[in-house]
Amino acid sequence: MPFKPGRPSFADLNRRQTLQLLGGTAVAAGAGASGTMSFAASHGGEDEIIRAHGYSYFGDLKYPPDFSHFNYVNPNAPKGGEIVLSARGTFDGFNRWAWRGNPQTNSDVVGESLLAGDTFGTAVPADSLTDQYCLIAREVEYPKTKDWCVFHLRDDVVFRNGAPLRAQDAAFTFNLFIEQGIRSFSRSVSERIEGVEVIDDYTLRYKFVDGISRRSLISQVGGMIVLSEEWYKETGERLDEPSVLSPMGSGPYQVGDYEFNRYVVYERNPNYWGWDHPINVGRHNFDRIRIEYFADATAEFEAFKAGEYTFRSEGSSKRWATGYEFPALEEGHAVRKSLPDQTAPLNSGVIFNTLRSPVDNRNVRHALTLAFNFEWTRESLEFDLTTQRNSFAEGQEWEAKDVPQGAELAFLESLGDVVPPEMLTEPVVMPHTSNKDTPVDRRNKRTALRILADEGWTVDDQGRMVNEAGEQMSLDFLVLSTWDDTRQATIETYVNTLRDWGIEVNANAVDSAQGQQRFLDKDYDLIQTSMQTFATIGTGLKQLFGSETAEVSSWNPSALRSPVVDAIIEAALNAESREEEVTAMMALDRALRYERVIAHAGYVPEYWIAYYDMFEHPEELPPLGIGVLDFWWFNEEKYEALKAAGALR
């Protein structure tokens, strides 16, 4: 699972995403028996050389070299119109990769990569976990050993200013991310990619470090955005500093109008080179994508009801159950619907920052998870609309079950003493059950207090949870003022339970800018956010769950540093078949649950959406996303009817 070199915002970790949002598909590969790959002479050796129109690690590419468009798009979708969405909080720039500041979440959409990557968070393609296809590149070449790869670039790609995109720009961007990029990404890439060589204006060669897993290497370099070397030299911009300028990329959209903290508009790039590329047919259908910013959830929803923005993804079960009764819906101007979500849910819940005491102790974390009452929360705050999450791979083939056996047991045993003995002999960790009639479950409280007492924490005669030195347990819970009422009520209930146990908790809400910086600095003990799921194996798992980058990786909000998780990821990188990969992911799920870094909240196996009735989508949606900003389209007739009816502002 490779990563793009960006960092997530606090918002990113709380919206449903596919793995592709993390940096290109976690891909598979091999020579295709169906004519998708060809062989050429080797570069200085006898190894067979694969040349292909895409990359897949284990097997054939789904789409042949002459494919005309992805199966799930409408190739005749009309172009035009505007879709308006909402966001809460603020933004202060367009450099998505700066470590400081609060950049606009979608600001990397202006660029593209050698192999096609996600657009506005939708996987490309959205119907395969294992494929990537050439975009800026016309062909990728590599030996079966995957010791190196060569990208042959198209000669018609231009940046939005009309300047040609060349191999020198790709090499420059690669080195820029190594020198100025996010620390966890830069460190990871430097240790795995020896360097990049420009062969000519349209040919680029990457050399990989010897003695490491070949997994994710080609997809990682192929999935890296390409930016203009000339633009960086002319402007003096830095990748590691916030900026009000939008980087010079070659993508189908560019930043148009904006006002910081109020709105941003992404509009069609008039110089876009790739409208007729098979990857783009039926996609990028809106002329304008506008995002309106709101200070809080109430103002945001009222604006939708009034027609100030036109598409909404609902995240509040309370609002979904009780709030959708307003004139636009009743008169048929707006649509409210649920669409099936075929992806694994994000691992949302209360996450413990293992860098901080006392939650650096696994048993303390176990005790604190017992304060979360899912059953009461679901019935009292979520209108019975959520489902209990058991696993980091909920509902997937690789979800760990019961006691390990067969191939999974053999895999774990092969890792040696790093695996805790109880992981081999006891059932996988499951969430506790609670009394739905009261937020404070007495049975779970008694269990938690016994666990805490074993770790040196007891309740004194003043009702305070104290250690042997008489110091009260104190926890800092990072909360944002922009969060919706259901989320804040869930946190408040959990915090009140901890206080009932004698624990001091600071849960004062902060604004989005302060919250984003504290999130990046890991300045919290507890946080209600998400950890990513996984569907394939790749080195990106080290940024999600690995010890080496735990302190600096913004993809790892728990700062998990687990020897057994590290060992599983390292061994998993050597999987030679999809079956071995599934076995390794099952072991990873088991180990993550063993570490108890999250009190799992519930999830909804659907997309809840509402929109003004002027947007359309393919009848059959792909499994990896609904693709609103990717392959939906605008119906001009319906828009004019809504406008005539006064439904829109």
KETORLUM-349578 format. One record per residue (C-alpha): x, y, z; residue in three letters. Coordinates in steps of 0.2 Angstrom, whole numbers, padded with zeros to 4 digits, always signed. Layout:
<atoms>
XYZALA;...
</atoms>
This chain:
<atoms>
+0000+0000+0000MET;+0010+0015-0006PRO;+0007+0033+0000PHE;+0007+0050-0009LYS;+0018+0062+0000PRO;+0004+0073+0007GLY;-0002+0074+0025ARG;-0020+0071+0030PRO;-0030+0085+0038SER;-0040+0082+0053PHE;-0055+0082+0041ALA;-0047+0069+0030ASP;-0047+0056+0045LEU;-0065+0058+0048ASN;-0073+0056+0031ARG;-0075+0040+0022ARG;-0061+0036+0010GLN;-0054+0022+0000THR;-0036+0017+0001LEU;-0032+0027-0014GLN;-0034+0043-0005LEU;-0018+0038+0004LEU;-0008+0038-0011GLY;-0012+0028-0026GLY;-0019+0011-0026THR;-0011-0002-0016ALA;-0007-0012-0031VAL;-0003-0029-0038ALA;+0007-0034-0053ALA;+0014-0047-0065GLY;+0015-0051-0083ALA;-0002-0052-0091GLY;-0008-0068-0101ALA;-0020-0058-0110SER;-0008-0047-0120GLY;-0008-0032-0108THR;+0011-0033-0106MET;+0025-0036-0117SER;+0043-0041-0115PHE;+0059-0032-0121ALA;+0078-0033-0120ALA;+0085-0031-0102SER;+0095-0016-0096HIS;+0112-0023-0093GLY;+0106-0040-0088GLY;+0097-0056-0093GLU;+0081-0053-0083ASP;+0065-0052-0093GLU;+0058-0034-0095ILE;+0040-0030-0094ILE;+0033-0015-0103ARG;+0015-0011-0100ALA;+0001+0002-0100HIS;-0001+0000-0081GLY;+0005-0009-0066TYR;-0002-0023-0056SER;+0009-0033-0043TYR;+0001-0050-0043PHE;-0009-0053-0058GLY;-0016-0046-0075ASP;-0022-0028-0077LEU;-0041-0028-0078LYS;-0041-0016-0093TYR;-0032-0020-0109PRO;-0020-0008-0118PRO;-0034-0002-0130ASP;-0047+0001-0117PHE;-0058+0016-0121SER;-0065+0021-0104HIS;-0068+0013-0087PHE;-0083+0001-0086ASN;-0092+0011-0073TYR;-0092+0028-0081VAL;-0105+0036-0093ASN;-0093+0039-0108PRO;-0107+0051-0115ASN;-0109+0061-0099ALA;-0112+0079-0103PRO;-0099+0092-0097LYS;-0104+0108-0088GLY;-0112+0116-0073GLY;-0107+0118-0056GLU;-0108+0108-0040ILE;-0107+0116-0023VAL;-0102+0107-0007LEU;-0098+0112+0010SER;-0084+0111+0023ALA;-0083+0116+0041ARG;-0068+0126+0048GLY;-0056+0137+0039THR;-0041+0136+0027PHE;-0027+0147+0024ASP;-0018+0141+0009GLY;-0015+0129-0006PHE;+0001+0120-0002ASN;-0006+0103+0003ARG;+0011+0097+0009TRP;+0017+0110+0021ALA;+0019+0104+0039TRP;+0012+0120+0046ARG;-0004+0129+0042GLY;-0021+0123+0037ASN;-0021+0121+0018PRO;-0037+0118+0008GLN;-0040+0099+0009THR;-0042+0097-0010ASN;-0028+0108-0016SER;-0017+0094-0023ASP;-0031+0091-0036VAL;-0022+0103-0048VAL;-0008+0090-0051GLY;-0006+0073-0059GLU;+0006+0058-0058SER;+0014+0046-0070LEU;+0001+0033-0065LEU;-0016+0039-0062ALA;-0021+0042-0044GLY;-0037+0048-0035ASP;-0047+0063-0039THR;-0056+0072-0025PHE;-0053+0056-0015GLY;-0061+0043-0027THR;-0050+0029-0032ALA;-0044+0027-0050VAL;-0050+0015-0056PRO;-0064+0014-0043ALA;-0067-0004-0048ASP;-0051-0013-0044SER;-0039-0013-0029LEU;-0025-0020-0039THR;-0022-0009-0054ASP;-0014+0007-0059GLN;-0014+0014-0077TYR;-0002+0026-0085CYS;-0008+0044-0087LEU;+0007+0056-0088ILE;+0017+0041-0093ALA;+0012+0031-0109ARG;+0021+0016-0103GLU;+0030+0008-0088VAL;+0045-0003-0090GLU;+0053-0014-0077TYR;+0062-0031-0074PRO;+0053-0045-0065LYS;+0065-0042-0051THR;+0058-0025-0050LYS;+0075-0018-0046ASP;+0072-0002-0056TRP;+0058+0005-0067CYS;+0058+0016-0082VAL;+0043+0028-0086PHE;+0041+0033-0104HIS;+0032+0050-0103LEU;+0019+0056-0116ARG;+0025+0071-0126ASP;+0009+0081-0126ASP;+0007+0084-0107VAL;+0007+0102-0102VAL;+0006+0112-0086PHE;-0009+0123-0083ARG;+0002+0138-0089ASN;+0004+0129-0106GLY;+0023+0124-0103ALA;+0027+0106-0107PRO;+0029+0093-0093LEU;+0045+0084-0095ARG;+0055+0070-0086ALA;+0066+0084-0078GLN;+0050+0090-0069ASP;+0046+0073-0062ALA;+0064+0071-0056ALA;+0064+0088-0048PHE;+0047+0084-0039THR;+0054+0068-0032PHE;+0070+0076-0025ASN;+0059+0091-0019LEU;+0049+0079-0008PHE;+0064+0070-0002ILE;+0072+0087+0004GLU;+0057+0097+0009GLN;+0043+0084+0011GLY;+0033+0077+0026ILE;+0046+0069+0037ARG;+0039+0052+0038SER;+0037+0051+0019PHE;+0054+0058+0015SER;+0062+0046+0027ARG;+0053+0031+0020SER;+0056+0035+0002VAL;+0075+0039+0005SER;+0077+0022+0013GLU;+0069+0013-0002ARG;+0072+0022-0018ILE;+0091+0025-0022GLU;+0088+0039-0034GLY;+0080+0045-0051VAL;+0089+0048-0067GLU;+0083+0058-0082VAL;+0087+0049-0098ILE;+0080+0061-0109ASP;+0065+0074-0109ASP;+0053+0060-0109TYR;+0061+0045-0101THR;+0064+0043-0082LEU;+0073+0029-0073ARG;+0071+0025-0054TYR;+0083+0014-0045LYS;+0077+0004-0030PHE;+0088+0000-0015VAL;+0095-0018-0014ASP;+0090-0030-0001GLY;+0072-0024+0002ILE;+0055-0029-0002SER;+0050-0024-0020ARG;+0032-0021-0014ARG;+0025-0004-0018SER;+0041+0003-0025LEU;+0034+0006-0043ILE;+0017+0011-0038SER;+0025+0024-0026GLN;+0036+0033-0038VAL;+0022+0031-0051GLY;+0009+0039-0040GLY;+0019+0054-0035MET;+0012+0071-0041ILE;+0023+0080-0054VAL;+0025+0098-0052LEU;+0034+0112-0062SER;+0052+0114-0059GLU;+0052+0131-0068GLU;+0038+0137-0057TRP;+0046+0133-0041TYR;+0062+0142-0047LYS;+0053+0157-0053GLU;+0042+0159-0037THR;+0054+0154-0024GLY;+0041+0143-0016GLU;+0045+0129-0003ARG;+0036+0113-0001LEU;+0037+0113+0018ASP;+0030+0131+0020GLU;+0012+0137+0019PRO;+0008+0146+0004SER;-0007+0156-0004VAL;-0001+0150-0021LEU;-0008+0135-0030SER;+0007+0124-0036PRO;+0009+0122-0054MET;+0002+0106-0060GLY;-0005+0098-0075SER;-0022+0092-0069GLY;-0040+0095-0076PRO;-0044+0107-0062TYR;-0036+0123-0056GLN;-0040+0135-0042VAL;-0051+0149-0049GLY;-0060+0161-0037ASP;-0057+0160-0018TYR;-0059+0169-0002GLU;-0049+0162+0013PHE;-0061+0154+0026ASN;-0076+0157+0015ARG;-0075+0148-0001TYR;-0064+0140-0015VAL;-0069+0136-0033VAL;-0060+0123-0043TYR;-0063+0126-0062GLU;-0059+0117-0078ARG;-0041+0120-0083ASN;-0042+0128-0101PRO;-0025+0121-0105ASN;-0029+0103-0100TYR;-0020+0091-0111TRP;-0030+0075-0107GLY;-0048+0076-0110TRP;-0048+0062-0122ASP;-0037+0050-0113HIS;-0046+0034-0109PRO;-0044+0036-0091ILE;-0053+0053-0091ASN;-0067+0048-0103VAL;-0084+0051-0093GLY;-0075+0059-0079ARG;-0071+0077-0073HIS;-0088+0082-0079ASN;-0092+0098-0069PHE;-0086+0115-0075ASP;-0084+0121-0058ARG;-0083+0113-0040ILE;-0086+0126-0027ARG;-0084+0123-0008ILE;-0092+0134+0004GLU;-0085+0135+0022TYR;-0096+0136+0038PHE;-0092+0140+0056ALA;-0102+0126+0063ASP;-0114+0111+0059ALA;-0130+0121+0062THR;-0126+0135+0050ALA;-0120+0122+0037GLU;-0136+0112+0037PHE;-0147+0128+0037GLU;-0137+0134+0021ALA;-0141+0117+0012PHE;-0160+0119+0016LYS;-0159+0136+0009ALA;-0151+0130-0007GLY;-0134+0139-0004GLU;-0125+0123-0008TYR;-0131+0109-0018THR;-0123+0092-0013PHE;-0122+0086+0005ARG;-0114+0070+0013SER;-0123+0067+0030GLU;-0112+0061+0044GLY;-0125+0064+0059SER;-0137+0050+0063SER;-0147+0062+0073LYS;-0149+0074+0058ARG;-0152+0060+0046TRP;-0166+0053+0056ALA;-0174+0069+0061THR;-0168+0084+0051GLY;-0173+0080+0033TYR;-0190+0088+0033GLU;-0189+0105+0024PHE;-0198+0113+0009PRO;-0185+0108-0004ALA;-0187+0090+0000LEU;-0206+0090+0002GLU;-0208+0099-0015GLU;-0196+0087-0024GLY;-0183+0100-0027HIS;-0170+0090-0017ALA;-0166+0071-0016VAL;-0162+0062+0000ARG;-0155+0044-0003LYS;-0144+0030+0004SER;-0132+0022-0007LEU;-0123+0005-0002PRO;-0105+0008+0004ASP;-0095-0007-0002GLN;-0079-0002+0006THR;-0072-0007+0023ALA;-0077+0007+0036PRO;-0064+0018+0043LEU;-0059+0014+0061ASN;-0067+0028+0070SER;-0068+0030+0088GLY;-0058+0037+0103VAL;-0040+0035+0099ILE;-0026+0035+0112PHE;-0010+0044+0109ASN;+0003+0030+0115THR;+0017+0044+0116LEU;+0008+0050+0131ARG;+0007+0043+0149SER;-0003+0035+0156PRO;-0011+0029+0139VAL;+0006+0022+0134ASP;+0001+0007+0144ASN;-0009-0006+0135ARG;-0019-0011+0151ASN;-0023+0007+0155VAL;-0030+0009+0137ARG;-0040-0007+0139HIS;-0048+0000+0155ALA;-0052+0016+0147LEU;-0060+0008+0132THR;-0073+0001+0145LEU;-0079+0018+0148ALA;-0086+0019+0130PHE;-0104+0013+0130ASN;-0108+0009+0112PHE;-0125+0002+0115GLU;-0131+0017+0125TRP;-0123+0029+0112THR;-0132+0020+0097ARG;-0149+0020+0105GLU;-0149+0037+0114SER;-0138+0047+0101LEU;-0138+0038+0085GLU;-0156+0032+0083PHE;-0151+0014+0081ASP;-0143+0018+0064LEU;-0125+0012+0068THR;-0117-0005+0068THR;-0104-0011+0081GLN;-0087-0011+0073ARG;-0077-0026+0079ASN;-0061-0025+0068SER;-0049-0015+0058PHE;-0055-0025+0043ALA;-0074-0025+0046GLU;-0083-0037+0035GLY;-0068-0041+0024GLN;-0061-0058+0020GLU;-0045-0054+0031TRP;-0055-0049+0047GLU;-0047-0060+0061ALA;-0059-0072+0069LYS;-0058-0082+0085ASP;-0042-0091+0089VAL;-0029-0091+0075PRO;-0027-0107+0065GLN;-0021-0114+0049GLY;-0011-0102+0038ALA;-0013-0087+0050GLU;-0007-0097+0064LEU;+0008-0103+0054ALA;+0012-0085+0049PHE;+0012-0079+0067LEU;+0022-0093+0073GLU;+0035-0090+0060SER;+0038-0073+0068LEU;+0045-0080+0084GLY;+0045-0073+0101ASP;+0039-0055+0096VAL;+0022-0062+0095VAL;+0013-0062+0113PRO;+0009-0080+0118PRO;-0009-0075+0121GLU;-0011-0069+0103MET;-0008-0087+0098LEU;-0020-0096+0110THR;-0034-0084+0114GLU;-0048-0077+0104PRO;-0046-0061+0095VAL;-0050-0045+0105VAL;-0068-0041+0103MET;-0077-0025+0109PRO;-0085-0026+0126HIS;-0104-0025+0128THR;-0113-0012+0139SER;-0130-0009+0147ASN;-0140+0002+0135LYS;-0150+0009+0148ASP;-0137+0020+0157THR;-0121+0028+0150PRO;-0111+0022+0165VAL;-0110+0003+0165ASP;-0107-0003+0182ARG;-0100-0020+0177ARG;-0088-0012+0165ASN;-0083+0000+0178LYS;-0079-0013+0191ARG;-0068-0022+0178THR;-0059-0006+0173ALA;-0056-0002+0191LEU;-0048-0019+0194ARG;-0037-0017+0178ILE;-0031+0001+0184LEU;-0028-0005+0201ALA;-0016-0018+0194ASP;-0007-0004+0185GLU;-0005+0006+0201GLY;-0021+0017+0199TRP;-0034+0018+0213THR;-0048+0029+0219VAL;-0044+0039+0235ASP;-0055+0045+0248ASP;-0059+0060+0238GLN;-0065+0050+0223GLY;-0050+0054+0213ARG;-0041+0041+0202MET;-0023+0043+0208VAL;-0006+0034+0207ASN;+0005+0028+0221GLU;+0012+0046+0222ALA;-0006+0053+0225GLY;-0006+0061+0208GLU;-0023+0061+0199GLN;-0025+0054+0182MET;-0027+0068+0170SER;-0031+0066+0151LEU;-0032+0080+0138ASP;-0045+0076+0125PHE;-0044+0086+0108LEU;-0061+0092+0103VAL;-0065+0104+0088LEU;-0079+0117+0090SER;-0084+0113+0072THR;-0089+0095+0075TRP;-0108+0091+0074ASP;-0119+0089+0089ASP;-0120+0070+0089THR;-0101+0069+0089ARG;-0099+0081+0103GLN;-0113+0073+0113ALA;-0104+0056+0111THR;-0088+0063+0117ILE;-0096+0072+0132GLU;-0104+0056+0137THR;-0088+0047+0137TYR;-0079+0061+0146VAL;-0092+0061+0159ASN;-0090+0042+0162THR;-0071+0045+0164LEU;-0075+0059+0177ARG;-0087+0047+0186ASP;-0072+0035+0188TRP;-0062+0049+0196GLY;-0051+0054+0181ILE;-0048+0073+0177GLU;-0052+0076+0158VAL;-0049+0092+0149ASN;-0061+0092+0134ALA;-0063+0111+0130ASN;-0066+0113+0111ALA;-0054+0123+0100VAL;-0055+0130+0083ASP;-0050+0121+0068SER;-0034+0129+0065ALA;-0028+0126+0083GLN;-0035+0108+0082GLY;-0026+0105+0066GLN;-0009+0110+0073GLN;-0012+0100+0089ARG;-0016+0085+0078PHE;+0000+0086+0068LEU;+0010+0089+0084ASP;+0001+0075+0093LYS;-0003+0087+0107ASP;-0017+0076+0115TYR;-0020+0061+0125ASP;-0037+0056+0117LEU;-0044+0061+0101ILE;-0061+0056+0092GLN;-0055+0053+0074THR;-0051+0038+0062SER;-0037+0026+0058MET;-0037+0020+0040GLN;-0042+0003+0035THR;-0032-0008+0023PHE;-0035-0020+0008ALA;-0018-0024+0002THR;+0000-0025+0008ILE;+0012-0011+0005GLY;+0025-0001+0013THR;+0012+0013+0017GLY;+0007+0002+0031LEU;+0022+0008+0040LYS;+0016+0026+0040GLN;-0001+0020+0046LEU;+0005+0008+0060PHE;+0024+0007+0060GLY;+0035+0012+0074SER;+0049+0020+0064GLU;+0038+0035+0059THR;+0025+0034+0073ALA;+0030+0051+0081GLU;+0030+0061+0065VAL;+0017+0052+0054SER;+0000+0061+0054SER;-0008+0045+0047TRP;-0004+0037+0064ASN;-0015+0047+0076PRO;-0011+0033+0090SER;+0008+0034+0087ALA;+0007+0016+0088LEU;+0024+0008+0091ARG;+0021-0011+0092SER;+0035-0024+0089PRO;+0023-0037+0084VAL;+0014-0025+0071VAL;+0031-0020+0064ASP;+0036-0039+0062ALA;+0019-0043+0053ILE;+0021-0028+0041ILE;+0039-0033+0037GLU;+0035-0051+0034ALA;+0019-0047+0024ALA;+0029-0037+0012LEU;+0036-0054+0006ASN;+0019-0061+0002ALA;+0020-0069-0016GLU;+0002-0072-0019SER;-0015-0064-0014ARG;-0019-0079-0003GLU;-0003-0075+0007GLU;-0007-0057+0007GLU;-0024-0060+0015VAL;-0016-0071+0028THR;-0004-0058+0033ALA;-0018-0044+0034MET;-0028-0056+0045MET;-0013-0057+0057ALA;-0011-0038+0056LEU;-0030-0035+0061ASP;-0027-0047+0075ARG;-0012-0038+0082ALA;-0020-0021+0080LEU;-0035-0026+0090ARG;-0023-0034+0103TYR;-0014-0017+0105GLU;-0031-0008+0111ARG;-0027+0009+0104VAL;-0045+0013+0100ILE;-0062+0012+0108ALA;-0071+0008+0092HIS;-0087+0018+0088ALA;-0101+0012+0077GLY;-0102+0014+0058TYR;-0115+0015+0044VAL;-0113+0003+0029PRO;-0121+0016+0018GLU;-0117+0033+0010TYR;-0130+0046+0017TRP;-0132+0059+0004ILE;-0144+0073-0001ALA;-0143+0085-0016TYR;-0153+0096-0027TYR;-0161+0086-0041ASP;-0149+0092-0055MET;-0135+0079-0053PHE;-0135+0062-0061GLU;-0124+0046-0060HIS;-0121+0029-0068PRO;-0134+0017-0063GLU;-0122+0004-0056GLU;-0108+0012-0045LEU;-0091+0004-0043PRO;-0086-0004-0027PRO;-0073+0009-0021LEU;-0083+0025-0020GLY;-0098+0034-0026ILE;-0087+0047-0036GLY;-0098+0062-0034VAL;-0084+0074-0040LEU;-0076+0061-0051ASP;-0089+0054-0063PHE;-0106+0061-0059TRP;-0113+0075-0071TRP;-0124+0090-0072PHE;-0141+0091-0080ASN;-0144+0108-0087GLU;-0163+0106-0089GLU;-0166+0101-0071LYS;-0155+0115-0066TYR;-0165+0128-0075GLU;-0182+0120-0068ALA;-0175+0122-0050LEU;-0169+0140-0054LYS;-0186+0144-0061ALA;-0195+0137-0045ALA;-0184+0148-0034GLY;-0176+0132-0026ALA;-0158+0139-0028LEU;-0149+0154-0022ARG;
</atoms>
